[in-house]
Amino acid sequence: MKVYLATDHAGFELKENIKKFLTEQKYDVEDLGAFSFEPGDDYPIYISKAAEAVEKNPDSFAIIFGKSGAGEEIVANKFKSVRAVLGFSEENVRLSRQHNNANILSLGSQFESFEKAKELVGIFLNTEFSGEERHARRLEEIKDIEQKNYA
């Protein structure tokens, strides 16, 4: 399973720790930056790379990081076929996969410890989309909106 990672300075340390964790778990990890701690960098540059990678590789996932994770989620959701969610609890992450087939998880380093982030990432990567008719129907409705807005 391909997993892209991206962050700015605010999530840099957490990204590095999650990268090590995922590599140890034998995931195919690609780090899209930031590659060093730069206090003045801007998250849209890095998050866009992860969202574009997921858009081009529909079977892949991304984990993105920031201070709150909210701005990062907003950027990711500007890309067609991306369904990014801000992860804040085990249940919200699980439901984002089961009901929404989310493909990008955004984490706020200010709110998540490394241990909690590992739990959320594990849930995200190991929870399957339910495929239930109502959820599949809603995803088709989202695709219709994307087609209209990105035509």
Buried (B, 14 or more C-beta within 10 A) or exposed (E): EBBBBBBBBBBBBBBBBBBEBBEEBEBEBBBBBBEEEEEEBEBBBBBBBBBBBBBEBEEBBBBBBBBBBEBBBBBBBEBEBBBBBBBBEBEBBBBBBBBBBBBBBBBBBEBBEBEBBBBBBBBBBEBEBBEEEEBEEBBEEEEEEBEEEEE
